[in-house]
Protein backbone atom coordinates (compact mmCIF):
# COMPACT_ATOMS: atom_id res chain seq x y z
CA UNK A 1 0.00 0.00 0.00
CA UNK A 2 1.23 3.49 -0.87
CA UNK A 3 0.91 6.28 1.66
CA UNK A 4 0.29 9.77 0.38
CA UNK A 5 1.56 12.47 2.67
CA UNK A 6 0.40 16.04 2.22
CA UNK A 7 2.73 18.68 3.60
CA UNK A 8 1.61 22.28 4.04
CA UNK A 9 3.59 24.85 2.11
CA UNK A 10 6.31 26.37 4.27
CA UNK A 11 6.52 23.52 6.79
CA UNK A 12 9.72 22.07 5.38
CA UNK A 13 12.66 24.28 6.29
CA UNK A 14 15.03 24.98 3.39
CA UNK A 15 18.71 24.17 3.74
CA UNK A 16 20.82 27.27 4.37
CA UNK A 17 23.09 28.19 1.44
CA UNK A 18 26.57 26.72 1.70
CA UNK A 19 29.60 28.99 1.80
CA UNK A 20 31.91 26.57 0.00
CA UNK A 21 31.69 23.46 -2.14
CA UNK A 22 33.54 21.56 0.58
CA UNK A 23 30.94 22.59 3.17
CA UNK A 24 28.18 21.31 0.89
CA UNK A 25 30.04 18.05 0.25
CA UNK A 26 30.48 17.50 4.00
CA UNK A 27 26.77 18.14 4.55
CA UNK A 28 25.65 15.65 1.89
CA UNK A 29 28.13 13.05 3.18
CA UNK A 30 26.13 12.96 6.42
CA UNK A 31 22.59 13.79 5.19
CA UNK A 32 20.14 12.51 2.62
CA UNK A 33 17.49 14.35 0.67
CA UNK A 34 15.02 11.70 1.83
CA UNK A 35 15.87 11.73 5.57
CA UNK A 36 12.40 12.92 6.58
CA UNK A 37 10.38 10.89 4.08
CA UNK A 38 9.01 7.55 5.20
CA UNK A 39 9.45 4.46 3.04
CA UNK A 40 6.64 4.10 0.52
CA UNK A 41 5.58 7.74 0.77
CA UNK A 42 4.84 9.44 -2.54
CA UNK A 43 6.36 12.89 -2.81
CA UNK A 44 5.42 15.48 -5.40
CA UNK A 45 7.00 18.76 -6.33
CA UNK A 46 5.52 21.75 -8.10
CA UNK A 47 7.47 23.65 -10.67
CA UNK A 48 7.36 27.41 -10.84
CA UNK A 49 4.83 28.81 -13.28
CA UNK A 50 6.91 30.06 -16.17
CA UNK A 51 4.41 31.44 -18.62
CA UNK A 52 6.36 33.22 -21.34
CA UNK A 53 8.92 31.87 -23.76
CA UNK A 54 11.47 33.71 -25.88
CA UNK A 55 14.20 32.50 -28.20
CA UNK A 56 17.68 33.96 -27.90
CA UNK A 57 20.33 33.21 -30.48
CA UNK A 58 23.96 32.91 -29.37
CA UNK A 59 27.13 32.53 -31.37
CA UNK A 60 28.58 29.01 -31.10
CA UNK A 61 31.41 30.39 -28.95
CA UNK A 62 29.08 32.22 -26.54
CA UNK A 63 26.81 29.17 -26.30
CA UNK A 64 29.83 27.02 -25.46
CA UNK A 65 30.85 29.48 -22.72
CA UNK A 66 27.29 29.52 -21.32
CA UNK A 67 27.13 25.72 -21.27
CA UNK A 68 30.54 25.46 -19.59
CA UNK A 69 29.60 27.95 -16.87
CA UNK A 70 26.25 26.23 -16.29
CA UNK A 71 27.99 22.86 -16.04
CA UNK A 72 30.34 24.25 -13.36
CA UNK A 73 27.30 25.36 -11.37
CA UNK A 74 25.46 22.09 -11.88
CA UNK A 75 22.52 23.64 -13.73
CA UNK A 76 21.35 23.78 -17.31
CA UNK A 77 22.34 26.60 -19.66
CA UNK A 78 18.74 27.77 -20.03
CA UNK A 79 18.37 28.05 -16.26
CA UNK A 80 21.62 29.99 -15.97
CA UNK A 81 20.67 32.38 -18.79
CA UNK A 82 17.27 32.97 -17.16
CA UNK A 83 18.90 33.59 -13.75
CA UNK A 84 21.35 36.10 -15.24
CA UNK A 85 18.64 37.86 -17.21
CA UNK A 86 16.29 38.15 -14.23
CA UNK A 87 19.16 39.44 -12.06
CA UNK A 88 20.03 42.11 -14.63
CA UNK A 89 16.37 43.12 -15.04
CA UNK A 90 16.01 43.55 -11.28
CA UNK A 91 19.24 45.58 -11.10
CA UNK A 92 17.99 47.85 -13.89
CA UNK A 93 14.63 48.26 -12.16
CA UNK A 94 16.34 49.16 -8.89
CA UNK A 95 18.67 51.59 -10.67
CA UNK A 96 15.66 53.25 -12.30
CA UNK A 97 14.02 53.65 -8.90
CA UNK A 98 17.16 55.30 -7.52
CA UNK A 99 17.34 57.72 -10.47
CA UNK A 100 13.65 58.64 -10.08
CA UNK A 101 14.18 59.80 -6.49
Residue pairs with C-beta under 8 A, 6 or more apart in sequence:
1 40
2 40
2 41
2 42
3 38
3 40
3 41
3 42
4 41
4 42
5 37
5 38
5 41
5 42
5 43
12 36
15 27
18 24
18 27
37 43
56 81
58 66
63 77
66 77
66 80
66 81
67 77
69 80
70 76
70 77
70 79
70 80
73 80
75 83
